[in-house]
Amino acid sequence: MRRRGLRSRLTLLVTVAVALAIAISAGACWFLVRDELYDQVDRTFEPPKTHSEQLRQFGGLEHACKPEPQPLKPYGPRSITQAIYTDLPPCYLGPAIKITKVDLYVAAHGGRRWRNGVTADGQPVRIMIDGIRPGAAVMDARPIGEVETSLRTLALLLSGVAAVGVLGAATAGLFVSRTALRPVTRLTGAVEHIARTEDLNTSIPVEGTDEIARLSASFNAMTAALAGSRDRQSRLIADAGHELRTPLTSLRTNIDLLLRSEHTGRAIDPAAKARLLVNLKAQFEELSTLVGDLLQLSRGETDHEPHVELAFHDVVEAAVQRAKLRGAEVAARLDPWYVEGNPASLERAVLNLLDNAAKFSPGQVEVVLRDGELTVRDHGPGIPEDELPHVFDRFWRSPAARGLPGSGLGLAIVAQAVTEAGGEITLDNARGGGAIAHLRLPGKARPSP
């Protein structure tokens, strides 16, 4: 079964199930008809109602019966009767009926039994054994050749009907399997097409709301997610290449100047050389920051570390202390708030917000955590309204900030970390000047017990 295709297995299962149902129904029909026919034959036996009548009739039977079997007359009664004894040979009114142990038991102990049997010449009969007195019984029989013929004919007829039914079931099963598996066939073709061409824009029409439709919808969602991921990866590589080109070109130019000075023996002015070395160091730091941000973004897309319950106010406090070590002036008011998330990612997100605010703020950065909402406000120039929708895009930098250090990935890392924790982040212009970031995370004011 496992080596067969799904369509073949479904067809075979439908055929077997229908064949079993037909066989059971045909067998039950045959047995019901047989029992009814035998009941009709049994009703032709009319034993005496009282014991005295039985004895009187048995006496007449003993007087009329012969010690030798008698041929059955073609135009006479079709009944066959014989008397049997436990200690004497039987006597006959018609052909001899084969005697069994059951018959002798009834003759010895009394009672009444019905059974199928045969005469001495092999004719099938239906027999009633009636115990008359201890040691004697009457065997009354009716020929059932016609009944047996009818049952054989019925068995052949039911077998033919069952065979036709099985063929019909196989045909119906093949039709049902083809119809039911047509969406699966389309899905298989789409998967094979994607595997062959890597075309993630392939989609399957979704019809209905059954399991196949849900599978098709899930497949379409999966291919759309994969296509989006591949597009984001391509854009990330292209943007990273573009951003890396500038510091690498500058590094190569400065290093070429130093090497040319060494090879030609023409020394560079010490002040110019000092500025050149400072520029090299700054470019290396910019390159290191860019590579670190790229690694953080790629790790966030591929590594999904387990979330734990953590004190978000402690995470914010740790980020504030790190920002102060970098020279930022920060004033923080933090209320307790407990969330589910990754401590390192959330601390990096808060630190990026603080660094971004400190970069543009000539004065103090205000940090407030209240009721699960963290606000980070600076007192800088703010952000033009047309640039607000792009602040969380990768490698996007405001034209006014192109000359400042940074990779354009800080706020993108913030958005990614907050989304992974189930929260949301927005950046707007604050009243009175400056920009304000609103970071909201689901949680509670007290830790779990």
C-alpha positions in Angstrom: 0.0 0.0 0.0 2.8 2.5 0.8 4.4 1.9 -2.6 1.2 2.9 -4.4 0.2 6.4 -5.2 -2.3 8.3 -3.2 -4.9 8.0 -5.9 -4.4 4.3 -6.3 -4.7 3.8 -2.5 -7.8 5.9 -2.3 -9.4 3.9 -5.2 -8.4 0.6 -3.6 -9.7 1.6 -0.2 -13.1 2.7 -1.6 -13.3 -0.5 -3.7 -12.5 -2.7 -0.7 -14.9 -0.8 1.6 -17.8 -1.1 -0.9 -16.9 -4.7 -1.7 -17.1 -5.6 2.0 -20.4 -3.8 2.4 -21.9 -5.6 -0.6 -20.5 -9.0 0.6 -22.0 -8.5 4.0 -25.3 -7.4 2.6 -25.5 -10.3 0.2 -24.5 -12.8 2.8 -27.1 -11.4 5.2 -29.8 -11.5 2.4 -28.9 -15.1 1.6 -29.2 -16.2 5.2 -32.5 -14.4 5.8 -34.0 -16.0 2.7 -32.7 -19.4 3.7 -34.2 -19.1 7.2 -37.5 -18.0 5.8 -37.7 -20.9 3.3 -36.8 -23.4 6.1 -39.4 -21.8 8.3 -42.0 -22.3 5.6 -41.0 -26.0 5.3 -41.1 -26.4 9.1 -44.6 -25.0 9.2 -45.8 -28.0 7.1 -45.0 -30.3 10.0 -48.2 -30.7 12.1 -47.4 -32.9 15.1 -50.3 -33.9 17.4 -51.3 -31.5 20.0 -51.6 -33.9 23.0 -49.5 -36.9 24.1 -52.4 -39.3 23.8 -52.8 -38.3 20.2 -49.1 -38.8 19.6 -49.3 -42.3 21.1 -52.4 -43.2 19.0 -50.8 -41.9 15.8 -47.5 -43.7 16.6 -49.5 -46.9 17.1 -51.0 -46.5 13.6 -47.6 -45.7 12.2 -46.1 -48.9 13.7 -49.0 -50.9 12.3 -48.6 -49.5 8.8 -44.9 -49.2 8.4 -42.6 -51.8 6.8 -39.3 -53.2 7.9 -37.9 -52.3 4.5 -37.7 -48.8 2.9 -40.5 -48.0 0.4 -40.1 -46.1 -2.8 -41.7 -42.6 -2.9 -44.7 -42.6 -5.1 -44.6 -39.9 -7.8 -48.2 -38.9 -7.4 -48.7 -39.5 -3.8 -47.9 -37.5 -0.7 -44.3 -36.0 -0.6 -43.8 -36.7 3.1 -41.4 -39.3 4.3 -41.9 -40.9 7.7 -40.1 -43.6 9.7 -40.1 -44.8 13.3 -36.8 -45.3 15.1 -35.9 -47.2 18.3 -33.0 -47.3 20.5 -33.1 -51.1 20.7 -34.9 -52.2 17.5 -34.4 -51.6 13.8 -36.5 -48.8 12.3 -39.6 -49.2 10.2 -40.5 -47.2 7.2 -43.3 -45.4 5.4 -41.3 -44.4 2.3 -37.6 -44.1 1.6 -35.1 -44.6 4.4 -33.7 -41.5 6.2 -30.1 -41.6 7.4 -30.1 -41.7 11.3 -27.7 -39.7 13.3 -26.7 -39.6 17.0 -29.0 -36.6 17.5 -32.0 -38.7 16.3 -31.1 -41.6 18.7 -30.7 -39.0 21.6 -34.2 -37.7 21.0 -35.5 -41.2 20.8 -33.9 -42.0 24.2 -34.7 -38.8 26.0 -37.7 -37.3 24.2 -38.2 -33.8 22.9 -38.4 -32.4 19.4 -35.7 -31.3 16.9 -35.5 -30.0 13.4 -32.5 -30.5 11.1 -31.4 -31.0 7.5 -30.5 -34.5 6.4 -30.6 -36.8 3.4 -32.3 -40.0 2.5 -30.4 -43.3 1.8 -30.3 -42.4 -1.9 -28.9 -38.9 -1.2 -32.1 -36.8 -1.6 -32.0 -33.6 0.7 -34.8 -33.4 3.2 -35.9 -31.3 6.1 -36.5 -33.5 9.2 -38.5 -33.2 12.3 -37.6 -35.7 15.1 -40.3 -36.1 17.7 -39.7 -38.3 20.8 -43.0 -40.3 21.4 -42.0 -42.5 24.4 -38.7 -43.5 26.0 -36.8 -45.5 23.4 -38.9 -44.5 20.3 -39.3 -41.5 18.1 -40.8 -40.5 14.8 -38.7 -39.0 12.0 -40.9 -37.0 9.6 -39.2 -35.4 6.5 -40.0 -33.2 3.6 -38.0 -33.0 0.4 -36.1 -29.7 0.1 -34.5 -30.2 -3.3 -36.3 -27.2 -4.7 -35.4 -25.1 -1.7 -31.7 -26.0 -2.1 -31.9 -25.2 -5.8 -33.5 -21.8 -5.1 -30.8 -21.1 -2.5 -28.1 -22.0 -5.0 -29.7 -19.8 -7.7 -30.0 -16.9 -5.2 -26.3 -17.3 -4.2 -25.2 -17.1 -7.9 -27.5 -14.1 -8.4 -26.1 -12.3 -5.4 -22.5 -13.1 -6.4 -23.2 -11.6 -9.8 -24.7 -8.5 -8.3 -21.8 -8.2 -5.9 -19.3 -8.5 -8.7 -21.1 -5.8 -10.7 -21.2 -3.7 -7.5 -17.5 -4.1 -6.9 -16.7 -3.0 -10.5 -19.0 -0.1 -10.0 -17.4 0.7 -6.7 -13.9 0.6 -8.4 -15.1 3.0 -11.1 -16.7 5.3 -8.6 -13.6 5.2 -6.4 -11.4 6.1 -9.3 -13.7 9.0 -10.2 -13.9 10.1 -6.6 -10.2 9.9 -6.1 -9.5 11.9 -9.3 -12.1 14.6 -8.3 -11.0 14.8 -4.6 -7.3 14.8 -5.4 -7.5 17.3 -8.3 -6.5 20.2 -5.9 -3.7 18.1 -4.5 -2.5 17.4 -8.1 -2.5 21.1 -8.7 -0.6 21.7 -5.5 1.9 19.0 -6.4 2.4 20.6 -9.8 2.9 24.0 -8.3 5.5 22.6 -5.8 7.3 20.8 -8.6 7.3 24.0 -10.7 8.7 26.0 -7.8 11.4 23.3 -7.2 12.3 23.3 -10.9 12.2 27.1 -11.6 12.4 28.7 -8.1 9.5 30.9 -9.1 8.0 31.9 -5.8 5.3 34.0 -7.5 3.3 30.8 -8.3 0.0 30.6 -6.5 -2.9 28.1 -6.4 -6.6 29.1 -6.8 -8.4 28.6 -3.5 -11.9 27.1 -3.9 -14.2 26.5 -0.9 -13.3 26.2 2.7 -12.4 22.5 3.1 -9.0 21.1 4.2 -7.7 21.2 0.6 -8.7 24.8 0.3 -7.0 25.6 3.6 -3.9 23.7 2.4 -3.8 25.7 -0.8 -4.2 29.0 1.1 -1.4 28.0 3.5 0.8 27.1 0.5 0.1 30.5 -1.1 0.9 32.2 2.2 4.1 30.2 2.5 5.3 31.1 -1.0 4.3 34.7 -0.5 6.4 34.7 2.8 9.3 33.0 1.0 9.1 35.5 -1.9 9.0 38.4 0.6 11.9 37.0 2.5 13.9 36.5 -0.7 13.1 40.1 -1.8 14.1 41.5 1.6 17.3 39.5 1.5 18.1 40.7 -2.0 17.4 44.3 -1.0 19.5 43.8 2.2 22.4 42.5 0.1 22.1 45.3 -2.4 21.8 48.0 0.2 24.6 46.5 2.2 26.8 46.5 -0.9 25.9 50.1 -1.6 26.6 51.2 2.0 29.9 49.2 2.3 31.2 50.8 -1.0 31.7 54.2 0.5 33.8 53.3 3.6 35.8 50.7 1.7 36.6 53.2 -1.1 37.7 55.7 1.4 39.8 53.2 3.3 41.4 52.0 0.1 42.2 55.6 -0.9 43.8 56.5 2.4 45.8 53.2 2.6 47.0 53.8 -1.0 48.2 57.3 0.0 50.1 55.8 2.9 51.6 53.0 0.8 52.6 55.5 -2.0 54.3 57.6 0.6 56.3 54.6 1.8 57.2 53.4 -1.7 58.3 56.7 -3.1 60.1 57.9 0.1 58.2 61.2 0.1 57.1 61.6 3.6 53.6 63.0 4.4 53.3 66.1 6.5 53.0 64.8 10.2 49.7 66.8 10.7 48.2 65.4 7.5 49.4 61.9 8.4 47.8 62.2 11.8 44.5 63.3 10.2 44.8 60.5 7.8 45.2 57.9 10.6 42.3 59.4 12.5 40.2 59.1 9.4 41.3 55.5 8.9 40.3 54.7 12.5 36.9 56.4 12.1 36.3 54.5 8.8 37.2 51.2 10.5 34.8 52.0 13.3 32.0 52.9 10.9 32.7 49.7 8.9 32.6 47.6 12.2 29.3 49.3 13.2 27.8 48.5 9.9 28.9 44.9 9.9 27.6 44.5 13.5 24.2 46.0 12.5 24.0 43.7 9.5 24.7 40.7 11.7 22.1 41.8 14.2 19.5 42.1 11.5 20.3 38.8 9.9 20.4 37.0 13.3 17.0 38.5 14.1 15.5 37.1 10.9 16.9 33.6 11.3 17.4 33.0 15.0 14.3 33.0 17.2 15.5 32.7 20.8 13.0 31.7 23.4 11.2 34.5 25.2 11.3 34.7 29.0 9.5 37.0 31.5 11.8 39.9 32.3 11.7 43.2 34.1 11.5 45.7 31.2 12.3 48.6 33.6 15.6 46.9 34.4 16.4 46.5 30.7 15.7 50.2 30.1 17.9 51.1 33.1 20.8 49.0 31.8 20.5 50.7 28.4 20.4 54.2 30.0 23.6 53.4 31.9 25.3 52.3 28.7 24.2 55.4 26.9 25.5 57.6 29.8 28.9 55.8 29.4 28.9 56.9 25.8 28.5 60.6 26.9 24.7 60.9 26.5 22.8 63.1 29.0 19.7 61.0 30.0 17.0 61.6 32.6 14.8 58.5 33.3 11.6 57.9 35.2 10.8 54.2 35.1 7.8 52.4 36.6 7.9 48.6 37.0 6.7 46.6 33.9 7.2 42.9 33.2 7.1 41.6 29.6 7.9 38.4 27.6 10.9 38.8 25.3 14.6 38.5 24.7 16.6 40.7 27.1 19.5 41.3 24.8 17.4 42.3 21.8 15.2 44.6 23.8 18.2 46.3 25.5 19.8 46.8 22.1 16.6 48.3 20.8 16.3 50.8 23.7 20.0 51.6 23.4 19.6 52.4 19.7 16.7 54.7 20.5 18.8 56.5 23.1 21.8 56.8 20.8 19.6 58.1 18.0 18.0 60.7 20.4 21.4 61.7 21.8 22.8 62.2 18.3 20.2 64.9 17.5 19.6 66.4 20.9 21.8 69.3 22.1 20.5 68.8 25.6 19.0 66.1 27.8 17.2 63.0 26.5 14.0 62.3 28.5 13.1 58.6 29.1 9.7 57.7 30.7 8.3 54.2 31.3 4.7 54.2 32.4 1.9 51.6 32.0 3.9 49.6 29.5 4.7 52.5 27.2 8.3 53.7 26.9 8.8 57.3 25.5 12.2 58.6 24.5 12.2 62.3 23.7 15.0 64.5 22.4 15.1 68.3 22.0 16.7 68.4 18.5 15.3 69.7 15.2 12.7 67.0 14.8 11.9 65.0 11.6 10.2 66.4 8.5 6.7 65.0 8.1 7.4 63.5 4.7 10.3 61.5 6.2 8.4 60.0 9.2 7.1 56.9 7.2 10.7 55.9 6.3 12.5 56.2 9.6 12.3 52.4 10.3 13.4 51.4 6.8 16.8 49.7 6.4 19.7 52.0 5.4 17.4 55.0 5.2 18.9 58.2 6.5 17.6 61.6 6.5 19.4 64.0 4.1 20.1 66.2 7.1 21.9 63.3 8.9 24.0 62.0 6.0 27.1 63.7 7.5 26.6 62.2 11.0 28.0 58.8 11.9 25.7 55.8 11.6 24.7 53.0 9.3 20.9 53.7 8.8 20.1 50.3 10.5 19.6 51.4 14.1 15.9 52.1 14.0 15.4 49.1 11.7 16.9 46.9 14.5 14.5 48.6 17.0 11.5 47.8 14.9 12.5 44.2 14.4 13.1 43.6 18.2 9.9 45.3 19.2 7.9 43.3 16.6 9.4 40.0 17.8 8.3 40.9 21.4 4.7 41.5 20.2 4.9 45.3 20.6 4.8 48.4 18.4 7.0 51.4 17.9 6.2 54.8 16.5 8.3 58.0 16.0 6.7 61.4 15.9 7.6 65.1 16.4 7.1 66.2 19.9 5.2 69.4 21.0 7.7 72.1 21.6 10.3 70.7 19.3 12.3 67.5 19.0 11.3 64.0 18.3 9.6 61.4 20.5 9.5 57.7 20.2 6.7 55.6 21.6 7.5 51.9 22.4 4.6 49.8 23.6 5.0 46.2 24.9 2.3 43.9 26.2 2.9 43.0 29.9 1.9 43.7 33.4 2.9 45.8 36.4 3.8 42.8 38.6 5.7 39.6 37.9 4.1 36.2 37.7 4.1 34.3 41.0 
